[in-house]
Each structure stands twice: as C-alpha cells, then as structure tokens.
Amino acid sequence: MTQPYHRIFNFSAGPCTLPVTVLEQARDDLMNYRGTGMSVMEMSHRSKPFETILAQAQSGLKELLSIPDDYDILFLQGGASQQFTMIPLDFLNPGKSADYVVTGTWGSKAVESAKLLAPVDVVYNGKPEGYRTAPDWSMLNFNKDAAYAHFTSNETIQGVEFHKDPTCSIPVICDMSSDILSRKVDVSKYSLIYAGAQKNMGPAGVTAVILKKDMLSKLNQNLAPTLDYKVQADNNSMYNTPPCWSIYLCSLVYQNLLVHEGVEGANKRNNAKANLLYNVIDSCGGFYKGHADQKSRSIMNVTFTLPSEELTIEFVKQCTADGMDGLKGHRSVGGCRASLYNAFPLEGCQKLADAMVDFAKKKG
C-alpha cells in the first residue's frame, strides 16, 4: 500500500530509522495520549499514565533481552557519552584502576574521559592497525584487581563489532549503543550495559542502563545525585524529570520488536541486510574495499571505500539523488558507511546493493 508521505532510505549512523508503525502511533497519540487530553510531552512524569509508560518500557526491554531479576533498568539523560564519565566517577574507588578494550573511536573517547578521573589500562588498542578488528577474548589479559573491564560492542565509525559475549573474571561494562537489540546477548555476562537510544531503540535524548544490583555496593561516596547510579536506581530513573517523550517512543519500539519475533527475528533480518552489501563488496574485484576485517564486520554499520575520493563523491551524490541519504563515511575512515539499524528495511539494502553493482560496472 502506498504511504501518504514520502520516505527516503536513511543510512545515517544516527539518529536511526524508526518503524513506520511506531511513528504513526506517536502521531496519533501526539495531541491526546489515550484519552488523557494531553500529549506525553505535556503530562507530569509523576502521573499514573507516565508511570505506566515507564513500566512498559522497562518490561519491554527486560523481555527482549531476558534481563535477570537482579538487574536494574534505568533510563537516563546525557547520552552514552555521559556514561563515559559516570562509570569511572562511580566505580573507580581511590587506588583502583580499570581495563579498557579499544576497537574504535567511541572506545577511545571512553578512555579519554576515564583518564581524567583515575588510572586506566588499555589492554587492547586497535588504532595502530586502523581499528579494523575486534580481538578474541582469549587474547586479552585483564588485571584481576581492576574495578571493571570496559569495551564497545560495535564501533559505528569503523564498522567493527564483537560477535560474542565477553569471557572475563572481573566486572564487564559495555557500551552497546549501536547494536543493542540487534542480536541475542547473555546479560548475565555483563555488570553494566548502556546504550544511547538513537541507534536502535528510539529518538535521541535517553540512554538505557542495565545495571547489576550488586554493583551498587561498589560505588564511590558523596557523588552528585544525578551522576549516582544508586540515587537513580532508588528513584526509578526519576530523581529529576526524565526524558518522557523519548522513553515513550522506546516503549513503542520495544513492543513493535516483540511482535516481530523479538531479538532473534531482528538478528535474522539484520544479517540478511548486511550480507547483501558485503556480498557486493567481496564480488566486485576490489572496486570496493571493506574497512573491517571479515571476522569483525559489523551487521549494523557497513564501512567501505572506493578507488578514489572523486569516485566516492560521485557515488554518494548519485545515491542521494536516488533517495538514499547519509552514506558518506566518517572523515577518519573516508569512503562510505551504510548504517542498517533494526528498523531499516531490506528494500533499502537491495537498492544500495544494485546501485553499487551498477556503479562498479560503469567506473571499474
């Protein structure tokens, strides 16, 4: 059925494409949320309707990831980047250090923030090789006395992703911003997972935090209340006014995913989308070169280069004119980047794959 509005294929690294049915539901609720006579953007966060929205968001995320009962689910402000500071501020007690695994730009930024507060050991740094791989966990040597090990499961800029849960004897903290809900994970392997919503869960403005309750006993003292995980957990994410509209949209996204085979269904669809593009990259005689090593390729962010900057500009311009937006790669990598978050349609990947094949035939 033809939609009454024009939609392009949005390959941007974030904010993400959202399910059309979710956008339509938000549109219908905008002026009068389910008979309340007001928008979610207007209602009190202490009201019964919003308490229900928050509870639905928490239960939806819990069901999707099979989160155990001994975890708190928080929805915080400040983006994932604020977690770069909040984590060491809360957990790096005097005399303690933390281990960081750096496979790309966002892991590097997490280290920069942590170093301002306490000692940090980088146990793996992929920068010398251009951030092309996610190491096998068995290769890494962690300090048994470290407060925690931190890693980024998917690097959006370089298109590098871990495809297995960590094996580590110390608490593991993961920035899962750009691949949360795209594949099944064993939450019990992590002490803290955080994710900015704007890649796979909803709009910008809220960060989901999945925190094992026993971590609350390890916090530093005399923390600023909004940066204290215990304060946030004790107040159910409502120490101050939370990002109500963003939480509401996340709740809708969770429910949408649950009726479409959950995380397992998303993973099947995501692999099919990514494989369309990787197959073109691998079959065009070197015209396209993937940035990430094959075993570390992301199913969320497909990064590749063309033979020259001039051809890259021409290709991106052609795609933009044909309704495919956001394909220009990050300046640190160059080339192109196609972000294929959960709600991105298979049709968009097929259209890009066809365009890539056609362009390589003409220019190769």
N, C-alpha and C positions, 0 to 999 in steps of 0.2 A: 504494500500500500504506500502511495506517495505521501510523504510528510508535508504538512502545510508550511514548512520553513526549510531554508537552505542549510545544509550541514556539510562542512568540508571534512577531510581526514586530517586530524590533528596529531601530528607526530612529535609534538613538543615534549621535552623532558619533564615538564610540569609547569603549571597545574595540568592535570590529566583530563582525558576524555571521560565523561561520566555516562552511565547508561541513560538512554533517552527516556525510558520509563521513569527513572528517578527524577530527571529534570521536569518531566510532565507532572509528576506527583507534587514536587516542590512548587511548581507553578500553580497548581490547583489549590494548594494549601496556603499560598502566599498571603492572601488578604484575610482569610478566615480559616484558621487551623482547626479542623474537625469540630466546628460548632462553637469554638471559644469566642468568636467575634473579633479575633486579632491574629496577627502573624506571630510565628515563632520568634521573629526578630523583635517583637514588642513585649512579649509576655515575661513575667517575673521568672527568674531562674529558681525561685523558691516555690513556684506554683505546682500544683498537682500535675497539670499537663506536661510541664517540662521535666518534672521528676520521672514521669513515665517515659518520656523520650530518652532521658539519660539511662534509665534502667534497660530500655530496649537496645540501646547502643552497646551497653556492657554485655548483655546476654547474647546479642548477635555476634559480637567479636569472640566471646567465650566459646560459643558453639562452633564457629567456623574453624577456630584453631585448637579446639579441645583443650582449653586452658584449665589446668588443675585448680581445685578449690583453694589451694594455699598461695594463690597469686591475687594481687590487687590489680584492677583495671582502671587506669586514670586517663582523663582527657585534659591535657594541659595546654597552656599558651606558650608562645615564644618560639615555636618551630623546633625541628630537630636540632638546629644549631644551638639553641639554648641548652639542650641536653649535653652538648659538648662541655659546657661549664658546670652544669648542675651535678653531673655524675662525679667528677673529681672533687667538687666542693663538698658533696655529701659523704663520699665513701673513702676519700684518701685522708685517713687519720694521720696525725703527726708521726713521722718516722716510716710511713708506708709509701710504697710506690705502686705503679700499675703497669701492666704489659699491654702494648698496642700492636695490632697487626694492620699494616698499611698497604692497601692494594689499589689506592687511587686518591683522588683529590679530597673526597669527604673524610676519609680516614686520616689524611694528613692534616686537615683542618681541626679534627678532633684532638689530635696530638698538640697542635699549636695552642689550643685553649687549655688543655690539661697541664701543659708545661708552665703556664702562668701561676699555677696553684701548688704543684707538687712534683716530685721526681717522676719521670716517665721512662720506661724502657721500650724501645721499638724492637720487637723480637723478629719482625719481618718488614722489609721495606722494598716494595716493587718499583720504586722510582728509577733506579739505575737502568732497568730494562724497559722503562717507559710505561710502567703499570699495565702489563699485558696478561698477568696470570694471578690466580688465587691459589696459594700453596696448599698442599696436602697437610692436614692437621698433624700427621705423624712426623712432619719435617720440623715442627716448631718446638722450641724449648722454652717453656714458661717458668718463671720464678715461682717456686712453691709458696713463697711468702708474700707474693703480690696480692694487693687488695682485690684485683679483678683483672681479667683479660678483655680487651675491647676490640671489636672488628666491625667492618661494614660489609653486610652480606652481599650487596650489589652496588657497584660503583656506576652511577648514571653517566658520568663523563667518559670514562674509558670503556664501558660495556663489559666489565669483568664481574663475575658472580661466583660465589661459593654455592655448590650444589649439594653439599652435605652438612648436617649439623655438626657442631664442634665436639671434639673429644678433648676434654681439659679438666684437670683436677681442681682448679680454682674457679671462683665465680666468673661466669661469662656474661658480658654485656654486649648487645648487638644493636647497631643502627640498621634497621630493616626498612627504612623509609621507602625504598623504591622497588622492593619485591615482596613485601608483606602481602599475604593472601593470594600470592601467585603460585604457591606450591606448598605442600604439606611440610610442617616443621614439628619437631618434638619439643614443645615449650619447656618441658622439664629439664632439658639440657642447658637452659639459659636462666640466669638470675634476674636479668632485666632485658627487655626488648623495648625499643622505642621506634616510632615511625611517624614522620610528618604525613598528614592525611592526603596531601595534594598529588600524590603519585598514583595510589591505588584505592583510596578509601573515600575520598570526598574533596571538598574545596580546601584551599589554604586557610590557616587560622587555628588549627587544632593539631595536637600531637598525641597519639595514643602511647601510653606507657603500660607495659605488662610487667609487674614487679613482684618477685617472690617475697612473701611476707617476712621471711627470716632476715632479709637484707635490712629491714627497718631497725634491727637491733645493732647494726654496724655503723650507724650514721654518726657524723660529727655533731658536736653540740653547738648551741647558740647560732643556728643558721637563720637567715632571713626567711620568714614564714612562706613566702611564695616559692622559694627555692628549696624547701624542706619536703622531702618525699613523705615523711610521716605526717606532717601537717596536711598535706594534700590528700593522703590516704584517709586520715581521720575525718576529714571533711568531705569525703567522697567527690573530690575534684572541685568543690565549691567553697573553698576558703574565700575566694573572691569570685566575681561574676565570670562564669566560664564562657567560652565561645559558643553560645547556644545554637546559632544557625548552622555552624559547621558540624556540631555534634549531631544535630537533627539530620543533616544530609548523610553523614556517615551511617547513621542508623538505617536510613533508606537503602544505602548501598549494601550494607550487610544483609538486609532482608532480601534484596534482589539477588545477591550471590547465593544465598541459602536455597532459593527456589530454582537455581540453575546449577545444581549438582555440587554446590559448595566449592571448597578449595581444590578438590580433585578435578572437578569439571573445569575450573579456571586453568589448572595446570595443563590439561589436555589441549584446551583452546590456545593457550599461550605458546606451547611447543609447536603446534601446527602453524601459528602465525610466524614465529621466529624462523622455523625451518624453511618456509617459503623464501625468505630473504637470504639466509645462509646458503641455501642451495644455489641461488643465483651467484652469490659471491664466489662460491667454490667452483662454479662451472663456466665462468666467463674468461678463462685463460689468463687470469692475472690482471684483467682490466680493473676489477675491484679487489681491494685487499682488506681483509678483516683486521681490526686493530688487536683484538684479544686472541690469545692462544685458543685453539679449538676446544680444549677441555674446560676452559674457563669462560666460554662465551655466555653472555647474558641472554636470557629469553625476554628481558624487559627492554633493554637498550642495545640495539644492533648498531655497532660503530664500524665504519668502513671508509676507505679513501679511494679516490680516483687518480688517474695518472698525473694530473696537474691541477693547480688551483683554478686555472681558466676553465677547464672542463667541469670542475666542481661547481663553480659559479653558474655555468650554463645549465648544468643538470638541475641544481636547486631552483633556479629561475623557472625552468620548464615545468618542474613538478608543482611549484607554487601556482603557476598559471593554470595548471590542470586540477587544482583543488586539493593539493597535498601540501600542508603547511608544516613549518617547524623542523625541516630536515637538515638545516645547516649544523655541522658539528661544532663542538666547543672549540674555542681558539687554541687550547692547549693540545688538542689532538688533530684538529683540522678535519677535512673530509665531511662526511655526513653521519648523522645519528638518527635512527628511527626508533622512537620510544613506543612500545607496544603494550601499554598497561592493560589491566584486566578488561576494561570496557571497550578497548579499541577493537573495531570489527575486522574480521578476517578479510572482508572485501577490500579494505584499505591496503592490507599487506599484498593481496593479489595485484591490485592496481600498481603499487610501487614496484613489485617484482617484474611485472610486464614492462613498466617504464625503464627499469634498469636493463633488462634484456635488450630492448629496442635501442636504448642509448649506446650500449656497448657495441651493438652491431653497426651502428652508424659511425661511431667515433673510434672504435678499436682498430 
